[in-house]
Amino acid sequence: MARLFVDILKSSLPCIAQLLPRDSPFVQIIRVMQKLRIMLGLDVTTKTRLNHVDQLVLDYEAASGLLHEETGKDFNFLKQHFLSHARCTFMTKGTSCNMNTRIGEGFQQEVSKMYAKTNGKNAEHLISLQDENEEAMARIQMAINEWEQSHKDTDLDDSEREVISQPVSTAHWILGSSEHRISLHHFESKKRGDPAFRNFNVRLREYIAQHHPSCSVRFEQEIKMEICKVIYLDYQSRVNWRSARDIVRCNPKFHGAQRFDSIIYETDGDALGLGQLQLVFRCHLPGSVKLDLAMIRPFNTTNWQPKTRTDCPIRQQVAAQSCIFVALEHIERGALVCPIFGARANMHYVVDCIDEDMYLRINNID
């Protein structure tokens, strides 16, 4: 989750729930408002989502009534009235967004997309470089297309054309910021004293033998590892089913501070697998075999409840020595969790309102 936290409403609930008095109606109405903002901002809606909006409107009216009784706040104003027409707006327009045709809007969108790819520092120069690269790539692609068109079907007969195809990579991730290759023994000696990496060499070999039997390595054979600090994840958005990209980091020194992001991953034991990255690396096995893996510290389901209860998901992080290995092909996207201060164990809120896809994904809404 590298570039989404621009709205304080998206991530404020865990802090507010721990600052306000127990069972404060403000917490309940903020939670419902978070969910309403997410659902009313969807570009694409379905009947299931509309039914969910109807229920949220009812929940918001109930929370408003409780807040009115306690504080006397009057909710009789125009914007409040618009909520009762939310479903009708979706049904007539197909979206809740008000659209216009501002002059130069297309250019503004193009520049905003380029700006989102920068680090926010010296943005004008970085945008210029992106524009130059895209122009060069477009010219190269035009030349390639012209060459392919001129040589189309000149070198193959009919039988050959049917069986030859271009290889396509199915990997949905790209590793970045890699370090030099080192042996497992060297890495394990560097991490001596850290319980998360205890018996790292043996545990990794056991994982490979169990989950990747075709790549199993004998104990006397050496395994090299290439540590990486960032993963670029491509995934299908639950909002409009288009391709989207997330950036997750696993860096002990990112701009002078530790950065170990959390992720959603596929698992058999839980409908929603959550974990915090501890290490991202590429294994170089004998025979030029490569495996992209991550070591994570999972968040397990729990029955524990905080003093102020909401429907915000809660998870308990396991001990450091209980880390597990996960293949990068099973990682879906990044996630955001927030520690619950004063809890008896490593309890965390799962912040599901950082964007529309996260809300639909965590709450399993089609």
VOKOLBA-429091 format. One record per residue: x, y, z of N, C-alpha, C in turn; residue number from 1. Coordinates in steps of 0.001 Angstrom, whole numbers, plus 500000, padded with zeros to 6 digits. Layout:
BEGIN
(site (X Y Z) (X Y Z) (X Y Z) NUM)
...
//
This chain:
BEGIN
(site (500853 498817 500000) (500000 500000 500000) (500892 501237 500000) 1)
(site (501230 501720 498848) (502262 502736 498777) (501741 504136 498529) 2)
(site (500544 504302 497983) (500197 505641 497506) (498701 505923 497582) 3)
(site (498019 505419 498618) (496569 505549 498663) (496052 506356 499842) 4)
(site (496878 506649 500830) (496356 507222 502058) (496338 508746 501966) 5)
(site (495323 509266 501272) (495213 510708 501077) (493983 511277 501771) 6)
(site (493103 510432 502291) (491859 510863 502917) (491867 510397 504362) 7)
(site (491775 511347 505310) (491856 510984 506721) (490686 510114 507143) 8)
(site (489534 510244 506462) (488377 509431 506822) (488639 507949 506583) 9)
(site (489533 507630 505640) (489770 506235 505290) (490463 505461 506404) 10)
(site (491305 506113 507175) (492122 505390 508148) (492031 505957 509556) 11)
(site (491015 506766 509833) (490931 507428 511136) (490217 506596 512191) 12)
(site (489378 505640 511785) (488537 504929 512747) (489326 504217 513846) 13)
(site (490403 503466 513541) (491117 502791 514630) (491624 503746 515704) 14)
(site (492070 504931 515299) (492556 505907 516283) (491399 506500 517081) 15)
(site (490318 506860 516390) (489171 507471 517065) (488544 506498 518059) 16)
(site (488465 505212 517673) (487855 504215 518558) (488628 504061 519856) 17)
(site (489929 504358 519835) (490746 504206 521029) (490891 505510 521817) 18)
(site (490389 506611 521262) (490476 507903 521943) (489157 508305 522594) 19)
(site (488037 508006 521952) (486727 508421 522460) (486244 507473 523558) 20)
(site (485262 507911 524356) (484724 507050 525420) (484156 505751 524866) 21)
(site (484012 504786 525747) (483540 503465 525355) (482147 503540 524721) 22)
(site (481978 502826 523595) (480705 502750 522861) (480167 504129 522483) 23)
(site (481070 505040 522129) (480648 506373 521714) (479870 506292 520401) 24)
(site (478732 507001 520283) (477979 506979 519015) (478758 507607 517865) 25)
(site (479756 508452 518183) (480579 509031 517117) (481333 507934 516369) 26)
(site (481816 506930 517107) (482546 505832 516469) (481638 505073 515504) 27)
(site (480420 504807 515940) (479492 504045 515100) (479121 504812 513833) 28)
(site (478866 506109 513955) (478443 506868 512779) (479611 507089 511821) 29)
(site (480831 507218 512363) (482002 507353 511485) (482220 506064 510702) 30)
(site (482043 504929 511372) (482215 503642 510693) (481203 503485 509555) 31)
(site (479949 503783 509830) (478925 503659 508787) (479195 504655 507661) 32)
(site (479640 505867 508014) (479922 506874 506994) (481085 506448 506108) 33)
(site (482094 505802 506706) (483197 505270 505905) (482671 504318 504835) 34)
(site (481846 503392 505254) (481340 502383 504321) (480437 503003 503261) 35)
(site (479626 503981 503667) (478767 504656 502688) (479588 505406 501647) 36)
(site (480633 506100 502101) (481482 506842 501162) (482114 505897 500144) 37)
(site (482540 504731 500613) (483133 503751 499711) (482111 503284 498677) 38)
(site (480942 502877 499133) (479942 502305 498228) (479369 503347 497274) 39)
(site (479203 504585 497745) (478656 505626 496873) (479683 506140 495873) 40)
(site (480940 505787 496056) (481977 506224 495127) (482326 505200 494073) 41)
(site (481610 504082 494030) (481910 503035 493057) (481574 503488 491641) 42)
(site (482455 503163 490703) (482198 503460 489295) (481205 502472 488689) 43)
(site (481230 501245 489186) (480365 500184 488665) (479605 499587 489838) 44)
(site (478317 499334 489642) (477522 498763 490723) (476764 497539 490232) 45)
(site (476349 496715 491179) (475564 495515 490897) (474370 495487 491847) 46)
(site (473490 494534 491632) (472314 494432 492500) (472731 494125 493934) 47)
(site (473752 493280 494097) (474237 492970 495447) (474768 494222 496133) 48)
(site (475491 495034 495396) (476051 496264 495971) (474944 497261 496303) 49)
(site (473925 497342 495465) (472809 498250 495750) (472063 497830 497011) 50)
(site (471887 496535 497191) (471241 496050 498416) (472082 496393 499640) 51)
(site (473401 496319 499477) (474294 496679 500581) (474183 498172 500897) 52)
(site (474056 499003 499867) (473875 500444 500079) (472582 500709 500841) 53)
(site (471510 500020 500480) (470234 500199 501191) (470387 499901 502677) 54)
(site (471105 498824 503002) (471298 498471 504406) (472159 499508 505118) 55)
(site (473170 500030 504421) (474030 501049 505031) (473256 502334 505308) 56)
(site (472336 502700 504421) (471510 503893 504647) (470672 503718 505910) 57)
(site (470110 502527 506093) (469337 502258 507310) (470224 502319 508553) 58)
(site (471438 501761 508447) (472372 501807 509581) (472774 503245 509896) 59)
(site (472952 504054 508841) (473336 505447 509055) (472207 506225 509728) 60)
(site (470972 505966 509326) (469838 506640 509965) (469738 506261 511440) 61)
(site (469988 504992 511761) (469948 504559 513160) (471073 505211 513961) 62)
(site (472291 505266 513384) (473415 505891 514081) (473183 507390 514257) 63)
(site (472568 508030 513254) (472258 509460 513368) (471264 509709 514494) 64)
(site (470285 508807 514631) (469311 508957 515708) (469950 508850 517082) 65)
(site (470873 507906 517252) (471568 507764 518538) (472407 508994 518849) 66)
(site (473095 509522 517822) (473923 510706 518041) (473057 511922 518359) 67)
(site (471893 512017 517732) (470977 513126 518011) (470479 513065 519452) 68)
(site (470181 511879 519939) (469706 511740 521315) (470774 512143 522328) 69)
(site (472041 511841 522019) (473110 512117 522988) (473614 513547 522906) 70)
(site (473702 514112 521711) (474328 515431 521548) (473348 516510 521113) 71)
(site (472174 516121 520620) (471218 517102 520130) (471510 517605 518737) 72)
(site (472478 517005 518041) (472812 517442 516684) (471639 517181 515747) 73)
(site (471311 518191 514932) (470189 518096 514003) (470693 517631 512638) 74)
(site (470178 516523 512147) (470583 515980 510854) (469583 516311 509750) 75)
(site (468734 517285 509977) (467727 517653 508985) (468298 518713 508042) 76)
(site (469081 518271 507060) (469617 519186 506050) (469663 518459 504711) 77)
(site (469944 519213 503632) (469734 518712 502275) (470612 517500 501953) 78)
(site (471913 517585 502279) (472804 516477 501940) (472383 515192 502646) 79)
(site (471877 515349 503868) (471385 514176 504589) (470204 513545 503845) 80)
(site (469365 514376 503277) (468185 513880 502561) (468578 513129 501291) 81)
(site (469703 513528 500671) (470123 512887 499425) (470403 511393 499606) 82)
(site (470789 510980 500823) (471126 509577 501038) (469948 508654 500755) 83)
(site (468747 509119 501031) (467568 508277 500798) (467333 508025 499313) 84)
(site (467977 508824 498444) (467814 508664 496993) (469035 507998 496355) 85)
(site (469920 507419 497170) (471164 506858 496635) (470890 505742 495633) 86)
(site (470012 504822 495980) (469728 503708 495067) (469111 504209 493767) 87)
(site (468222 505187 493864) (467583 505737 492662) (468619 506393 491752) 88)
(site (469604 507074 492353) (470661 507714 491563) (471466 506683 490795) 89)
(site (471813 505589 491469) (472549 504524 490799) (471732 503923 489654) 90)
(site (470466 503680 489892) (469636 503010 488893) (469418 503873 487655) 91)
(site (469360 505191 487824) (469087 506076 486687) (470358 506467 485938) 92)
(site (471479 506647 486661) (472715 507116 486033) (473762 506020 485855) 93)
(site (473646 504953 486628) (474663 503915 486572) (475861 504207 487438) 94)
(site (475938 505402 487995) (477035 505797 488873) (476565 506944 489739) 95)
(site (477233 507130 490876) (476882 508249 491755) (477736 509476 491482) 96)
(site (478731 509342 490610) (479654 510452 490339) (479006 511451 489383) 97)
(site (479164 512718 489678) (478713 513768 488765) (479800 514015 487734) 98)
(site (479460 513856 486461) (480461 513977 485406) (480267 515268 484628) 99)
(site (481375 515843 484153) (481293 517037 483332) (482332 516948 482229) 100)
(site (482371 517955 481396) (483322 517975 480283) (484137 519256 480356) 101)
(site (484935 519371 481411) (485767 520564 481559) (486766 520650 480407) 102)
(site (487107 521888 480029) (488096 522092 478976) (489447 521586 479471) 103)
(site (490087 520755 478651) (491399 520233 479026) (491351 519117 480044) 104)
(site (490178 518537 480279) (490060 517500 481309) (490920 516286 480966) 105)
(site (490952 515920 479680) (491756 514773 479288) (493227 514978 479592) 106)
(site (493727 516195 479343) (495129 516491 479635) (495396 516421 481135) 107)
(site (494462 516943 481940) (494633 516905 483392) (494704 515474 483899) 108)
(site (493865 514600 483360) (493897 513204 483774) (495216 512552 483398) 109)
(site (495719 512867 482208) (496981 512284 481758) (498127 512710 482667) 110)
(site (498166 514002 482996) (499235 514503 483859) (499102 513934 485268) 111)
(site (497876 513814 485770) (497686 513277 487119) (498155 511832 487203) 112)
(site (497952 511059 486145) (498439 509681 486136) (499966 509647 486139) 113)
(site (500580 510552 485386) (502042 510615 485389) (502569 511036 486754) 114)
(site (501885 511997 487378) (502318 512464 488699) (502222 511338 489726) 115)
(site (501212 510488 489588) (501045 509382 490540) (502198 508390 490460) 116)
(site (502918 508368 489318) (504047 507452 489159) (505356 508036 489683) 117)
(site (505346 509305 490092) (506550 509920 490641) (506590 509715 492146) 118)
(site (507708 510117 492746) (507827 510024 494201) (507439 511323 494891) 119)
(site (506869 512275 494130) (506452 513545 494714) (507579 514546 494855) 120)
(site (508778 514164 494497) (509935 515050 494601) (510437 515360 493188) 121)
(site (510603 516615 492873) (511049 517020 491536) (510120 516420 490476) 122)
(site (508820 516581 490708) (507816 515907 489880) (507849 516374 488428) 123)
(site (508094 517671 488195) (508062 518189 486821) (509112 517506 485958) 124)
(site (510320 517335 486512) (511386 516679 485754) (511042 515216 485486) 125)
(site (510497 514522 486488) (510154 513113 486318) (509020 512931 485315) 126)
(site (508048 513854 485313) (506957 513777 484337) (507498 513991 482927) 127)
(site (508452 514918 482777) (509060 515149 481459) (509773 513896 480961) 128)
(site (510482 513212 481869) (511165 511978 481476) (510157 510904 481057) 129)
(site (509062 510802 481787) (508024 509833 481418) (507458 510139 480040) 130)
(site (507215 511432 479773) (506663 511828 478484) (507632 511490 477357) 131)
(site (508932 511741 477585) (509938 511408 476576) (509989 509901 476333) 132)
(site (509943 509125 477417) (509990 507671 477266) (508775 507144 476510) 133)
(site (507597 507676 476830) (506386 507217 476148) (506407 507584 474671) 134)
(site (506937 508770 474359) (507035 509177 472957) (508001 508270 472205) 135)
(site (509147 507963 472838) (510122 507078 472196) (509549 505672 472011) 136)
(site (508853 505185 473034) (508254 503851 472935) (507188 503800 471845) 137)
(site (506422 504879 471718) (505391 504918 470683) (506009 504871 469292) 138)
(site (507117 505623 469094) (507782 505612 467785) (508382 504241 467478) 139)
(site (508986 503618 468503) (509552 502280 468306) (508458 501281 467958) 140)
(site (507328 501368 468678) (506227 500443 468423) (505655 500636 467023) 141)
(site (505578 501893 466563) (505095 502150 465205) (506018 501514 464176) 142)
(site (507337 501646 464400) (508293 501051 463467) (508180 499528 463459) 143)
(site (508000 498941 464637) (507856 497485 464721) (506590 497026 464011) 144)
(site (505499 497752 464236) (504235 497378 463592) (504335 497454 462071) 145)
(site (505011 498500 461576) (505173 498631 460127) (506018 497493 459571) 146)
(site (507092 497133 460306) (507957 496037 459838) (507201 494717 459845) 147)
(site (506445 494466 460919) (505685 493215 460995) (504635 493136 459890) 148)
(site (504011 494269 459602) (502995 494272 458551) (503607 493980 457188) 149)
(site (504815 494516 456954) (505465 494307 455660) (505978 492877 455492) 150)
(site (506266 492194 456613) (506783 490824 456537) (505740 489797 456972) 151)
(site (504522 490213 457062) (503479 489325 457569) (503272 488133 456631) 152)
(site (503334 486950 457238) (503027 485700 456527) (503930 485449 455325) 153)
(site (505172 485955 455355) (506056 485713 454209) (507004 484549 454446) 154)
(site (507255 484206 455719) (508262 483191 456018) (507674 481838 456404) 155)
(site (506367 481752 456651) (505764 480511 457127) (504714 480018 456149) 156)
(site (504607 478665 456057) (503501 478127 455274) (502293 477940 456181) 157)
(site (501192 477458 455607) (499940 477392 456356) (500034 476474 457564) 158)
(site (500721 475335 457446) (500791 474392 458559) (501592 474957 459719) 159)
(site (502645 475732 459430) (503473 476299 460488) (502748 477403 461229) 160)
(site (501905 478161 460526) (501218 479282 461158) (500288 478806 462277) 161)
(site (499771 477605 462198) (498794 477144 463164) (499417 476754 464496) 162)
(site (500687 476379 464537) (501268 475829 465758) (502231 476786 466444) 163)
(site (502707 477800 465792) (503685 478694 466401) (502964 479816 467130) 164)
(site (503344 480039 468381) (502745 481109 469183) (503818 481745 470042) 165)
(site (503564 482971 470470) (504519 483697 471290) (504358 483291 472745) 166)
(site (505459 483038 473467) (505350 482722 474893) (504863 483931 475673) 167)
(site (503959 483698 476623) (503389 484771 477432) (503642 484474 478903) 168)
(site (504196 485419 479634) (504446 485250 481066) (503150 485452 481840) 169)
(site (502904 484559 482816) (501691 484648 483626) (501953 485260 484992) 170)
(site (503181 485623 485292) (503501 486191 486599) (502838 487553 486754) 171)
(site (502220 487782 487909) (501540 489052 488161) (502348 489942 489095) 172)
(site (503613 489641 489281) (504447 490436 490174) (505799 490724 489519) 173)
(site (506412 491807 489977) (507767 492174 489558) (508542 492536 490818) 174)
(site (509723 491964 490966) (510574 492268 492111) (511472 493448 491788) 175)
(site (511750 494267 492793) (512607 495428 492603) (513542 495645 493772) 176)
(site (514507 496534 493569) (515483 496907 494595) (516173 495676 495172) 177)
(site (516792 494889 494293) (517425 493637 494720) (518850 493872 495205) 178)
(site (519319 492970 496055) (520680 493000 496568) (521494 491898 495893) 179)
(site (522788 491821 496254) (523646 490782 495689) (523237 489411 496221) 180)
(site (523506 488391 495428) (523191 487032 495863) (524106 486620 497019) 181)
(site (523517 485927 497976) (524290 485384 499095) (523797 483970 499372) 182)
(site (524612 483195 500070) (524223 481834 500418) (523300 481845 501629) 183)
(site (522552 480765 501800) (521662 480663 502952) (522442 480684 504257) 184)
(site (523600 480029 504282) (524400 479987 505510) (524877 481388 505884) 185)
(site (525297 482164 504888) (525746 483533 505159) (524590 484382 505678) 186)
(site (523420 484251 505054) (522266 485031 505498) (521854 484641 506914) 187)
(site (521852 483345 507194) (521437 482882 508521) (522390 483375 509599) 188)
(site (523669 483439 509272) (524639 483950 510249) (524436 485442 510505) 189)
(site (524017 486192 509474) (523745 487621 509655) (522525 487852 510541) 190)
(site (521564 486941 510499) (520322 487089 511262) (520357 486320 512581) 191)
(site (521539 485921 513014) (521641 485184 514266) (521124 486047 515422) 192)
(site (520262 485476 516255) (519674 486220 517365) (518275 486717 517083) 193)
(site (517849 486716 515822) (516492 487126 515465) (515601 485887 515451) 194)
(site (514605 485800 516344) (513781 484580 516412) (513011 484294 515131) 195)
(site (512717 485321 514342) (511969 485102 513102) (512766 484285 512094) 196)
(site (514102 484332 512178) (514951 483660 511190) (515694 482469 511782) 197)
(site (515237 481978 512918) (515874 480818 513537) (515651 479585 512656) 198)
(site (516722 478816 512417) (516678 477621 511555) (516134 477951 510164) 199)
(site (516505 479114 509653) (515983 479571 508366) (516345 478602 507246) 200)
(site (517576 478127 507236) (518047 477236 506176) (517221 475950 506135) 201)
(site (517047 475320 507291) (516302 474056 507349) (514835 474277 506995) 202)
(site (514235 475328 507531) (512818 475596 507277) (512547 475854 505799) 203)
(site (513450 476598 505146) (513258 476889 503727) (513354 475621 502890) 204)
(site (514338 474775 503194) (514480 473530 502441) (513264 472620 502644) 205)
(site (512738 472586 503858) (511542 471780 504112) (510337 472332 503352) 206)
(site (510228 473662 503296) (509118 474269 502550) (509209 473925 501066) 207)
(site (510399 474042 500488) (510566 473745 499062) (510248 472281 498786) 208)
(site (510710 471376 499667) (510459 469948 499464) (508973 469621 499549) 209)
(site (508234 470332 500405) (506814 470042 500593) (505934 470689 499535) 210)
(site (506204 471957 499219) (505314 472708 498330) (505817 472772 496889) 211)
(site (507088 472523 496672) (507653 472517 495319) (508527 471274 495172) 212)
(site (507930 470080 495219) (508731 468847 495215) (509612 468690 493984) 213)
(site (509194 469254 492867) (510024 469147 491662) (511301 469970 491771) 214)
(site (511339 470897 492744) (512513 471758 492929) (513283 471418 494204) 215)
(site (512964 470295 494847) (513603 469961 496123) (515112 469844 495960) 216)
(site (515815 470268 497006) (517273 470354 496969) (517844 469501 498091) 217)
(site (518859 468719 497772) (519529 467947 498818) (520274 468885 499762) 218)
(site (520475 468434 500995) (521037 469318 502006) (522449 469766 501651) 219)
(site (523197 468912 500953) (524572 469290 500615) (524632 470262 499438) 220)
(site (523524 470443 498716) (523501 471382 497598) (523269 472807 498103) 221)
(site (523923 473745 497448) (523864 475135 497900) (522673 475859 497264) 222)
(site (522058 476731 498057) (520981 477597 497581) (521428 479042 497736) 223)
(site (521349 479784 496661) (521639 481213 496707) (520320 481983 496806) 224)
(site (520351 483104 497502) (519148 483925 497620) (519471 485369 497271) 225)
(site (518513 485999 496614) (518631 487392 496174) (517514 488189 496853) 226)
(site (517881 488955 497873) (516898 489685 498672) (516408 490906 497898) 227)
(site (515103 491113 497897) (514485 492263 497234) (513684 493066 498258) 228)
(site (513521 494352 497992) (512892 495243 498965) (511540 495786 498522) 229)
(site (511110 495456 497315) (509823 495971 496834) (509214 494963 495862) 230)
(site (507882 494863 495899) (507139 494017 494962) (506090 494879 494272) 231)
(site (506042 494806 492951) (504989 495452 492171) (503968 494369 491816) 232)
(site (502772 494500 492379) (501735 493481 492222) (500641 493967 491279) 233)
(site (500373 493201 490247) (499235 493459 489366) (498089 492538 489781) 234)
(site (496908 493117 489926) (495751 492329 490345) (494506 492849 489645) 235)
(site (493458 492048 489672) (492183 492448 489064) (491325 493137 490111) 236)
(site (490942 494369 489839) (490136 495137 490777) (488747 494528 490906) 237)
(site (488250 494458 492140) (486891 493971 492372) (485851 495029 491999) 238)
(site (486288 496270 491798) (485348 497358 491514) (484833 497264 490085) 239)
(site (485748 497256 489121) (485347 497244 487710) (486042 496139 486917) 240)
(site (486726 495232 487619) (487380 494068 487025) (488486 494451 486042) 241)
(site (489025 495642 486189) (490163 496050 485374) (491466 495755 486112) 242)
(site (492554 495825 485366) (493861 495589 485969) (494270 496781 486828) 243)
(site (494841 496497 487988) (495329 497539 488893) (496695 497110 489417) 244)
(site (497419 498050 489986) (498765 497752 490497) (498911 498255 491919) 245)
(site (499576 497459 492732) (499887 497836 494104) (501392 497700 494304) 246)
(site (501926 498505 495199) (503352 498468 495521) (503485 498157 496999) 247)
(site (504150 497064 497325) (504380 496707 498726) (505881 496641 498961) 248)
(site (506281 497060 500136) (507708 497169 500454) (508061 496318 501667) 249)
(site (509265 495806 501619) (509839 495049 502732) (511278 495527 502869) 250)
(site (511436 496635 503572) (512710 497347 503589) (513050 497740 505022) 251)
(site (514163 497245 505572) (514534 497615 506945) (514983 499059 507089) 252)
(site (515229 499724 505964) (515661 501119 506032) (515109 501863 504824) 253)
(site (513837 502244 504905) (513167 502967 503827) (513037 504424 504250) 254)
(site (513811 505310 503626) (513865 506721 504017) (514160 506864 505511) 255)
(site (515082 506026 505997) (515536 506135 507377) (514692 505412 508399) 256)
(site (513648 504694 507982) (512777 503986 508925) (512429 502612 508359) 257)
(site (512035 501702 509241) (511624 500377 508797) (510296 500446 508050) 258)
(site (510160 499606 507034) (508924 499555 506248) (508649 498089 505894) 259)
(site (507764 497465 506648) (507364 496090 506386) (505850 496076 506174) 260)
(site (505436 496135 504918) (504020 496231 504585) (503301 494909 504833) 261)
(site (501984 495005 504949) (501137 493827 505093) (500507 493484 503746) 262)
(site (500129 492216 503610) (499608 491740 502330) (498410 490818 502545) 263)
(site (497610 490671 501483) (496558 489660 501417) (497077 488519 500551) 264)
(site (496934 487300 501046) (497426 486157 500280) (496418 485013 500336) 265)
(site (496536 484109 499379) (495638 482956 499303) (496087 481895 500301) 266)
(site (495126 481352 501050) (495424 480299 502017) (494219 479386 502155) 267)
(site (494475 478129 502452) (493385 477160 502590) (492678 477278 503932) 268)
(site (493387 477717 504970) (492817 477712 506307) (492004 478934 506666) 269)
(site (491951 479948 505788) (491266 481195 506123) (490717 481804 504840) 270)
(site (489495 482323 504922) (488907 482959 503739) (489676 484207 503339) 271)
(site (490328 484845 504316) (491109 486048 504044) (492458 485905 504734) 272)
(site (493485 485547 503969) (494824 485416 504528) (495505 486769 504609) 273)
(site (495968 487135 505795) (496662 488402 506015) (497999 488128 506682) 274)
(site (499018 488856 506276) (500332 488695 506877) (501185 489919 506648) 275)
(site (502229 490047 507465) (503174 491154 507336) (504475 490627 506757) 276)
(site (504949 491275 505711) (506193 490851 505077) (507362 490981 506050) 277)
(site (508189 489948 506100) (509424 489974 506868) (510646 489885 505961) 278)
(site (510456 489221 504810) (511557 489048 503867) (510976 488691 502508) 279)
(site (511514 489297 501457) (511149 488977 500076) (512433 488611 499348) 280)
(site (512445 487469 498685) (513698 487023 498069) (513411 486081 496908) 281)
(site (514428 485944 496061) (514392 484995 494946) (515417 483905 495226) 282)
(site (514956 482658 495228) (515840 481512 495436) (516441 481084 494100) 283)
(site (517747 480931 494087) (518441 480400 492914) (518876 478979 493251) 284)
(site (518158 478008 492696) (518391 476606 493003) (519282 475972 491944) 285)
(site (519856 474808 492238) (520651 474103 491224) (519829 473831 489970) 286)
(site (520487 473888 488831) (519790 473684 487567) (519133 474936 487036) 287)
(site (519583 476113 487502) (519063 477412 487051) (517570 477567 487330) 288)
(site (517085 476938 488399) (515688 477061 488808) (515551 478247 489757) 289)
(site (514511 479059 489550) (514284 480238 490387) (512899 480157 491028) 290)
(site (512836 480522 492310) (511576 480587 493041) (511484 481936 493738) 291)
(site (510392 482641 493524) (510158 483919 494201) (509294 483663 495429) 292)
(site (509849 483957 496607) (509182 483643 497865) (509176 484849 498790) 293)
(site (508311 484780 499785) (508271 485784 500849) (508109 485061 502176) 294)
(site (508753 485590 503204) (508515 485097 504554) (507630 486120 505250) 295)
(site (506501 485661 505784) (505528 486578 506362) (505210 486177 507796) 296)
(site (504701 487151 508534) (504220 486929 509900) (502699 487044 509851) 297)
(site (501980 485931 509891) (500531 485961 509631) (499729 486674 510720) 298)
(site (498540 487124 510314) (497517 487622 511234) (496383 486592 511252) 299)
(site (496117 486020 512420) (495091 484992 512546) (493772 485583 513036) 300)
(site (492684 484883 512757) (491375 485298 513259) (491329 485145 514775) 301)
(site (490494 485936 515426) (490390 485915 516884) (488973 486279 517302) 302)
(site (488577 485803 518477) (487264 486139 519041) (487339 487337 519979) 303)
(site (488532 487867 520188) (488704 489000 521098) (488007 490237 520534) 304)
(site (487406 491037 521408) (486716 492253 521001) (487204 493432 521839) 305)
(site (487370 494607 521225) (487775 495800 521983) (486608 496348 522800) 306)
(site (486892 497341 523625) (485842 497928 524464) (484753 498577 523611) 307)
(site (485177 499337 522600) (484213 499928 521666) (484126 499026 520443) 308)
(site (483014 498352 520284) (482878 497361 519227) (482347 497994 517939) 309)
(site (482985 497639 516855) (482496 497967 515514) (482599 496693 514684) 310)
(site (482174 496771 513427) (482324 495601 512564) (483636 495637 511796) 311)
(site (484560 496493 512216) (485884 496543 511588) (486621 495235 511908) 312)
(site (487145 494519 510904) (487792 493225 511161) (488976 493363 512114) 313)
(site (489150 492351 512970) (490234 492329 513955) (491034 491048 513762) 314)
(site (492350 491160 513777) (493241 490009 513641) (494329 490063 514715) 315)
(site (494841 488876 515056) (495929 488757 516021) (497181 488292 515301) 316)
(site (498267 489032 515478) (499522 488674 514820) (500243 487595 515616) 317)
(site (500745 486584 514920) (501415 485472 515580) (502792 485914 516065) 318)
(site (503424 485071 516873) (504759 485369 517382) (505769 485371 516241) 319)
(site (506891 486057 516466) (507898 486208 515410) (508454 484864 514962) 320)
(site (508580 483909 515888) (509150 482611 515521) (508179 481731 514740) 321)
(site (506947 482212 514518) (505938 481432 513787) (505763 481920 512356) 322)
(site (506760 482585 511816) (506688 483063 510430) (506610 481882 509464) 323)
(site (505996 482116 508320) (505840 481073 507308) (506318 481601 505959) 324)
(site (506546 480672 505027) (506922 481032 503662) (505684 481001 502767) 325)
(site (505640 481939 501822) (504539 482025 500863) (505129 482312 499488) 326)
(site (504683 481580 498485) (505099 481875 497114) (504424 483157 496641) 327)
(site (505152 483978 495894) (504601 485265 495469) (503393 485107 494558) 328)
(site (503253 483952 493937) (502082 483743 493078) (500787 483710 493883) 329)
(site (500889 483516 495207) (499699 483464 496062) (499393 484806 496728) 330)
(site (500236 485803 496532) (499988 487122 497115) (499097 487922 496171) 331)
(site (498014 488481 496708) (497044 489199 495884) (497349 490691 495811) 332)
(site (497463 491355 496958) (497716 492792 496976) (498123 493202 498388) 333)
(site (498449 494477 498564) (498813 494973 499882) (497598 495210 500752) 334)
(site (497841 495381 502054) (496772 495638 503017) (497299 496608 504067) 335)
(site (496373 497148 504856) (496740 498064 505941) (496129 497560 507234) 336)
(site (496961 497411 508258) (496490 497034 509590) (496982 498080 510579) 337)
(site (496241 498227 511671) (496570 499225 512689) (496555 498546 514051) 338)
(site (497615 498669 514851) (497632 498022 516170) (496584 498615 517103) 339)
(site (496005 497763 517942) (495050 498194 518957) (495824 498391 520252) 340)
(site (495985 499626 520657) (496807 499930 521817) (496103 499485 523097) 341)
(site (496885 498924 524017) (496331 498478 525287) (495730 497096 525249) 342)
(site (495741 496426 524103) (495195 495070 524012) (496143 494086 524685) 343)
(site (495613 492927 525073) (496404 491948 525812) (497432 491248 524928) 344)
(site (497261 491300 523631) (498183 490644 522709) (498340 491523 521477) 345)
(site (499001 490986 520449) (499233 491751 519220) (497963 491802 518380) 346)
(site (496980 492564 518856) (495717 492713 518141) (495795 493892 517178) 347)
(site (495159 493734 516016) (495198 494770 514988) (493827 494917 514338) 348)
(site (493482 496181 514029) (492351 496441 513147) (492808 496239 511702) 349)
(site (491959 495643 510890) (492184 495587 509446) (491420 496749 508828) 350)
(site (492136 497712 508276) (491507 498911 507717) (490999 498563 506318) 351)
(site (489683 498414 506204) (489101 497956 504940) (488573 499086 504074) 352)
(site (488739 500332 504493) (488173 501465 503743) (489239 502310 503052) 353)
(site (490414 501751 502816) (491445 502543 502147) (491121 502758 500672) 354)
(site (490416 501807 500054) (489916 502007 498697) (488753 501051 498456) 355)
(site (488087 501233 497326) (486880 500465 497039) (487173 498978 496886) 356)
(site (488276 498652 496202) (488611 497243 495999) (488842 496539 497327) 357)
(site (489537 497198 498250) (489817 496577 499539) (488529 496309 500307) 358)
(site (487595 497251 500271) (486337 497067 500997) (485543 495888 500424) 359)
(site (485434 495832 499099) (484693 494734 498477) (485388 493400 498707) 360)
(site (486718 493411 498694) (487487 492173 498843) (487375 491617 500262) 361)
(site (487580 492476 501262) (487579 492009 502648) (486180 491612 503095) 362)
(site (485165 492347 502644) (483793 492052 503054) (483074 491097 502102) 363)
(site (483817 490606 501100) (483305 489584 500175) (481985 490021 499533) 364)
(site (482011 491215 498940) (480838 491756 498249) (481079 491663 496748) 365)
(site (480168 491043 496029) (480318 490889 494576) (479945 492174 493848) 366)
//
